[in-house]
Amino acid sequence: MSNGQTFQMLAKTFEGLEDILAEELVTLGAQNVVPHKRAVTFEGDNHVMYKANYASRLALRILKPIHSFKASDEDSLYKGAGEIEWWKIFNIHQTFSIDAVVNNAPMFRNSMFASLRVKDAIADQFRNKYGERPSVAKDNPDFRISVHIQGHDATISMDSTGESLHRRGYRALEHIAPLNEVLAAALVKFSGWDMNSNLVDPMCGSGTILIEAGMQMLNIPPGYFRKHYAFQSWKDFDNSLWGDVRESFRTKSVRPSFKLRGVDIKARSVEQARENIRAAGLQRFITIEQADFRDFIPPDGGGYIITNPPYGERISVEDIEKLYKDFGDKMKKDFAGYTAWVISSGTEALKAIELHVSKKHTLFNGALECKFQKYELYEGTKKTVTKELEAK
Ligand SMILES: C[S@@+](CC[C@H](N)C(=O)[O-])C[C@H]1O[C@@H](n2cnc3c(N)ncnc32)[C@H](O)[C@@H]1O
């Protein structure tokens, strides 16, 4: 499809997801894909840009760099930003916003200052040409501009995404500590769940992990429920190409013999999970029940557990280590044949699980550094533990 002009792009993501995002972008047709810290650069045409926005589960936003230059101080930033012909990109009746990130550049007092200088350059250019200027809008601007300064190197990009890609459009009710959808999608990928066996989240909150897993299983694009992307306001927006991109993703019809099950002790979480699952159209595939995981009987036949227990940060738990210890005991007792993955920032709490960690990823849930740890619960685990207890 589309042999449009090829250009550079940059997909932003969370630290730790760069390599799997790079692999995903290759499958979406991206070329010259290179992972960096919290970002992946790649090349493609509008077709690839639309696809990356619509179908990347692991990207937070897709930027299209339009100008790179040396910016050793605020004046050179102003001058460089003024070299872009903004009046060709948008008009005085449209709104814009600017996000700036400044690294290793002490000559800029802060990122706010950098964004103000770029805003001045844009406003002055319009004023000089038309005697009027477009307005800045914090909420729902027509155009989002991204400024990145690394040392003396500045890059100005157009943000093709708008509202972050983790906003899939299925979250009807918000949990107090929801997992970001992009991180949840990454956990499902890292876990190696084969989409052909039981999947249990015994502390499921609003159900994000199960919903992302269900969408992957049915091949529902992450943008399926989303209403708008920033590139739809661009002058070169190709509506028919956009239609082709959406058409090219076919959801799978699946009649699973296995189960996707969620459990949460709180009635409110159960309500949120059920509502979100309904909004994602996955109610036939995922069941949620209100229970303490200690009382939950897992589906037969083994499978996967992926869970995000409380860390004791946003949700206070009286004895966080006891919760993890009981969770470890429950897995040993009732989950033989399962492979379990647990994400937590609680280093001491994780130790209380007292099971052998067979694999580990370091990931970030917002600012919190977390470990995502794997435990294999062989049939033998149960016997070994029982014997150990008997011997005591
Ligand atoms: C960090 S939240 C999970 C958030 C979830 N991943 C999401 O995206 O919404 C942890 C959840 O564990 C639940 N929880 C705490 N103790 C539990 C227990 N003993 N049994 C079942 N659920 C429990 C809490 O009610 C909370 O909803």
The ligand as a Tripos MOL2 file, in Angstrom:
@<TRIPOS>MOLECULE
LIG
   27    29     1     0     0
SMALL
NO_CHARGES

@<TRIPOS>ATOM
      1 C1         -2.2140   -2.4600   41.9520 C.3       1 LIG1
      2 S1         -3.8520   -2.9520   41.9550 S.3       1 LIG1
      3 C2         -4.0680   -3.7650   40.4260 C.3       1 LIG1
      4 C3         -4.3410   -2.7740   39.3380 C.3       1 LIG1
      5 C4         -4.6620   -3.4250   38.0260 C.3       1 LIG1
      6 N1         -3.5000   -4.0630   37.4190 N.3       1 LIG1
      7 C5         -5.2960   -2.4160   37.0880 C.2       1 LIG1
      8 O1         -4.7480   -2.1710   36.0140 O.co2     1 LIG1
      9 O2         -6.3050   -1.8300   37.4470 O.co2     1 LIG1
     10 C6         -3.8840   -4.2970   43.1010 C.3       1 LIG1
     11 C7         -5.2500   -4.8810   43.3560 C.3       1 LIG1
     12 O3         -5.1030   -5.9900   44.2470 O.3       1 LIG1
     13 C8         -6.3080   -6.1050   44.9610 C.3       1 LIG1
     14 N2         -6.0720   -6.9640   46.1600 N.ar      1 LIG1
     15 C9         -5.3980   -6.6540   47.2980 C.ar      1 LIG1
     16 N3         -5.4250   -7.7080   48.1350 N.ar      1 LIG1
     17 C10        -6.1050   -8.7120   47.5320 C.ar      1 LIG1
     18 C11        -6.4600  -10.0360   47.8960 C.ar      1 LIG1
     19 N4         -6.1170  -10.5520   49.0690 N.pl3     1 LIG1
     20 N5         -7.1590  -10.7880   47.0110 N.ar      1 LIG1
     21 C12        -7.5300  -10.2740   45.7990 C.ar      1 LIG1
     22 N6         -7.2410   -8.9970   45.4120 N.ar      1 LIG1
     23 C13        -6.5340   -8.2340   46.2550 C.ar      1 LIG1
     24 C14        -6.6530   -4.6620   45.3000 C.3       1 LIG1
     25 O4         -8.0280   -4.5350   45.6120 O.3       1 LIG1
     26 C15        -6.2420   -3.9380   44.0040 C.3       1 LIG1
     27 O5         -7.3500   -3.7340   43.1450 O.3       1 LIG1
@<TRIPOS>BOND
     1     1     2 1
     2     2     3 1
     3     2    10 1
     4     3     4 1
     5     4     5 1
     6     5     6 1
     7     5     7 1
     8     7     8 2
     9     7     9 1
    10    10    11 1
    11    11    12 1
    12    11    26 1
    13    12    13 1
    14    13    14 1
    15    13    24 1
    16    14    15 ar
    17    14    23 ar
    18    15    16 ar
    19    16    17 ar
    20    17    18 ar
    21    17    23 ar
    22    18    19 1
    23    18    20 ar
    24    20    21 ar
    25    21    22 ar
    26    22    23 ar
    27    24    25 1
    28    24    26 1
    29    26    27 1
@<TRIPOS>SUBSTRUCTURE
     1 LIG1         1 GROUP 0 **** ****
